[in-house]
Amino acid sequence: MAKTYDAIVVGARVAGSPTAMLLARKGYDVLLVDRATFPSDTISTHLVHPPGVAALKRWGLLDRVLATGCPAIDTYAFDFGPFTLSGAPGAEKTTVAYGPRRTVLDKLLVDAAAEASVEVREGFSVESIVFEGDRVTGVRGHGKGGATVTERARVVIGADGRHSLVAHAVNPAQYDEKPPLLAGYYAYWSGLPMEGRFETYVRPSRGMAAWPTNDGLTVVIAGWPYAEFEANKTDIEGNFLKAYELAPSFAQRMRAGTRETRFVGTAVPNYLRKPFGRGWALVGDAGYNKDFITAQGIHDAFRDAELCVAALDETFCGLRAFDDAMSRYQTSRDQQVLPMYEFTTELATLEPPPPELQQLLAAMPGNQDAMDGFARVNAGVTSPSEFFSPQNVERIMSQAGAVTAVH
Ligand SMILES: Cc1cc2nc3c(=O)[nH]c(=O)nc-3n(C[C@H](O)[C@H](O)[C@H](O)COP(=O)(O)OP(=O)(O)OC[C@H]3O[C@@H](n4cnc5c(N)ncnc54)[C@H](O)[C@@H]3O)c2cc1C
């Protein structure tokens, strides 16, 4: 009899490796495959907000990130031109963010999966998904230069990113779709110290950000509306530097440093997908993707891993039917991400904020509580629905009124 794994996970980066690791830690028999080998890079910057840092800590992996010398980020500064809002992004227990290179983070996660007794096959490309009737029962694929093999499992988990082959095969319902809104490019600089700060610059039709990463480097990213994607491709460096001219003091700091890499970038669509069906599940970008302007993808992938594994564990143990457990996974994911999804896709238009939001932002300088709150929204710690609730907005506006009255 051919072997049947409990789960096959396709894709071994920030969604797939933790999913496989957490399943294996619960005693399940897991095969994790990726056509990439590790360490390797992917097109993505890598700000990991405090909720992602908290997940790494829960899994016992944060010390490994720290051991790579990746500096902590304790301040988020949002420069709107006339004023800057500077706040602390963290929650009580996890006060800082980190920006580990994907070469570092993804390798560390794959290794942790292997240590948890996951069978890891790097350099293994899945060619197709195996069905019995309408039920997914396995994958067909090959290692580098090898023959095609078939592997079977009780569930096949697509952690295979935006161009997910698993999602393509199972054709899940897709909802709340929005087209690509922004095109972003990034490169790494040396000699550009950030002193533990994530800095972002908001300008008309332009958004920029920078933060420190491994090896004394700083990642610097600039974005423009998707409508300019094609036209600006002819001179990415010129358009990138021109964007930073709108933030002259940062541009000066950049000029004092050295660009060490070429520019890399892209634009991405926005969608949610039903993340389960007979014999399959989706985690990470395969199931939910959004513009990278708020840098939520990594901790969203971590959250999916935990929610999906908890749901699968319940079904494998016979505590809940598959559909019941997995629809709880979907509901919980959607409840947690939808307000941030709306906030992210609004920001990604790079259009001026509506007047009420402009008034609120302008009321915050000098109000440390409000600025910390705003930093925590961007960090995915506080839901936008909570921060922008009428009561909180009123509180911030009245505090600003009180300050104005005193002066
Ligand atoms: C420009 C940009 C900047 C970003 N910046 C940030 C940021 O600062 N912070 C943040 O949190 N998020 C950021 N994101 C989002 C983040 O990159 C994604 O949310 C995250 O990478 C999703 O992880 P994943 O594991 O779901 O998919 P991926 O990282 O895309 O991994 C999918 C894996 O599946 C493998 N795979 C695919 N198909 C197959 C197949 N057929 N067979 C075998 N293997 C396969 C691939 O080789 C790949 O390794 C950014 C994204 C972009 C595009």
The ligand as an SDF file (V2000), in Angstrom:
LIG
                    3D

 53 58  0  0  0  0  0  0  0  0999 V2000
    6.7910   43.8120   -2.8440 C   0  0  0  0  0  0  0  0  0  0  0  0
    6.2200   43.1100   -1.6460 C   0  0  0  0  0  0  0  0  0  0  0  0
    6.5680   43.5370   -0.3750 C   0  0  0  0  0  0  0  0  0  0  0  0
    6.0310   42.8980    0.7430 C   0  0  0  0  0  0  0  0  0  0  0  0
    6.4040   43.3110    1.9810 N   0  0  0  0  0  0  0  0  0  0  0  0
    5.9290   42.6940    3.0940 C   0  0  0  0  0  0  0  0  0  0  0  0
    6.3600   43.0880    4.4030 C   0  0  0  0  0  0  0  0  0  0  0  0
    7.2010   43.9890    4.5770 O   0  0  0  0  0  0  0  0  0  0  0  0
    5.8190   42.4230    5.4710 N   0  0  0  0  0  0  0  0  0  0  0  0
    4.8900   41.4420    5.3170 C   0  0  0  0  0  0  0  0  0  0  0  0
    4.4080   40.9030    6.3170 O   0  0  0  0  0  0  0  0  0  0  0  0
    4.4820   41.0260    4.0870 N   0  0  0  0  0  0  0  0  0  0  0  0
    4.9900   41.6240    2.9850 C   0  0  0  0  0  0  0  0  0  0  0  0
    4.5890   41.2060    1.7420 N   0  0  0  0  0  0  0  0  0  0  0  0
    3.6280   40.0960    1.6460 C   0  0  0  0  0  0  0  0  0  0  0  0
    4.3410   38.7520    1.8340 C   0  0  0  0  0  0  0  0  0  0  0  0
    5.4060   38.6540    0.9220 O   0  0  0  0  0  0  0  0  0  0  0  0
    3.3910   37.5990    1.5840 C   0  0  0  0  0  0  0  0  0  0  0  0
    2.1700   37.8070    2.2540 O   0  0  0  0  0  0  0  0  0  0  0  0
    3.9990   36.2750    2.0460 C   0  0  0  0  0  0  0  0  0  0  0  0
    5.1890   36.0200    1.3640 O   0  0  0  0  0  0  0  0  0  0  0  0
    3.0260   35.1290    1.8050 C   0  0  0  0  0  0  0  0  0  0  0  0
    3.6670   33.9460    2.1770 O   0  0  0  0  0  0  0  0  0  0  0  0
    3.2020   32.5410    1.5900 P   0  0  0  0  0  0  0  0  0  0  0  0
    4.0060   31.5250    2.3490 O   0  0  0  0  0  0  0  0  0  0  0  0
    1.7220   32.4710    1.5980 O   0  0  0  0  0  0  0  0  0  0  0  0
    3.6030   32.5530    0.0550 O   0  0  0  0  0  0  0  0  0  0  0  0
    5.0360   32.7540   -0.6730 P   0  0  0  0  0  0  0  0  0  0  0  0
    5.9820   33.5010    0.2080 O   0  0  0  0  0  0  0  0  0  0  0  0
    4.6940   33.3020   -1.9910 O   0  0  0  0  0  0  0  0  0  0  0  0
    5.5640   31.2670   -0.8020 O   0  0  0  0  0  0  0  0  0  0  0  0
    4.9700   30.3420   -1.6590 C   0  0  0  0  0  0  0  0  0  0  0  0
    5.9370   29.1940   -1.8870 C   0  0  0  0  0  0  0  0  0  0  0  0
    5.2480   28.1910   -2.6410 O   0  0  0  0  0  0  0  0  0  0  0  0
    6.1360   27.6210   -3.5470 C   0  0  0  0  0  0  0  0  0  0  0  0
    5.3870   27.0520   -4.6600 N   0  0  0  0  0  0  0  0  0  0  0  0
    4.4860   27.6890   -5.4580 C   0  0  0  0  0  0  0  0  0  0  0  0
    3.9870   26.8550   -6.3670 N   0  0  0  0  0  0  0  0  0  0  0  0
    4.5910   25.6470   -6.1570 C   0  0  0  0  0  0  0  0  0  0  0  0
    4.4980   24.3820   -6.8000 C   0  0  0  0  0  0  0  0  0  0  0  0
    3.6800   24.1700   -7.8360 N   0  0  0  0  0  0  0  0  0  0  0  0
    5.2870   23.3650   -6.3420 N   0  0  0  0  0  0  0  0  0  0  0  0
    6.1070   23.5550   -5.2950 C   0  0  0  0  0  0  0  0  0  0  0  0
    6.2320   24.7420   -4.6530 N   0  0  0  0  0  0  0  0  0  0  0  0
    5.4770   25.7620   -5.0760 C   0  0  0  0  0  0  0  0  0  0  0  0
    7.0290   28.7750   -3.9960 C   0  0  0  0  0  0  0  0  0  0  0  0
    8.2640   28.2930   -4.5000 O   0  0  0  0  0  0  0  0  0  0  0  0
    7.1790   29.5750   -2.7130 C   0  0  0  0  0  0  0  0  0  0  0  0
    8.3550   29.2470   -2.0190 O   0  0  0  0  0  0  0  0  0  0  0  0
    5.1180   41.8130    0.5990 C   0  0  0  0  0  0  0  0  0  0  0  0
    4.7740   41.3860   -0.6800 C   0  0  0  0  0  0  0  0  0  0  0  0
    5.3250   42.0060   -1.7880 C   0  0  0  0  0  0  0  0  0  0  0  0
    4.9510   41.4940   -3.1560 C   0  0  0  0  0  0  0  0  0  0  0  0
  1  2  1  0
  2  3  1  0
  2 52  2  0
  3  4  2  0
  4  5  1  0
  4 50  1  0
  5  6  2  0
  6  7  1  0
  6 13  1  0
  7  8  2  0
  7  9  1  0
  9 10  1  0
 10 11  2  0
 10 12  1  0
 12 13  2  0
 13 14  1  0
 14 15  1  0
 14 50  1  0
 15 16  1  0
 16 17  1  0
 16 18  1  0
 18 19  1  0
 18 20  1  0
 20 21  1  0
 20 22  1  0
 22 23  1  0
 23 24  1  0
 24 25  2  0
 24 26  1  0
 24 27  1  0
 27 28  1  0
 28 29  2  0
 28 30  1  0
 28 31  1  0
 31 32  1  0
 32 33  1  0
 33 34  1  0
 33 48  1  0
 34 35  1  0
 35 36  1  0
 35 46  1  0
 36 37  1  0
 36 45  1  0
 37 38  2  0
 38 39  1  0
 39 40  1  0
 39 45  2  0
 40 41  1  0
 40 42  2  0
 42 43  1  0
 43 44  2  0
 44 45  1  0
 46 47  1  0
 46 48  1  0
 48 49  1  0
 50 51  2  0
 51 52  1  0
 52 53  1  0
M  END
$$$$
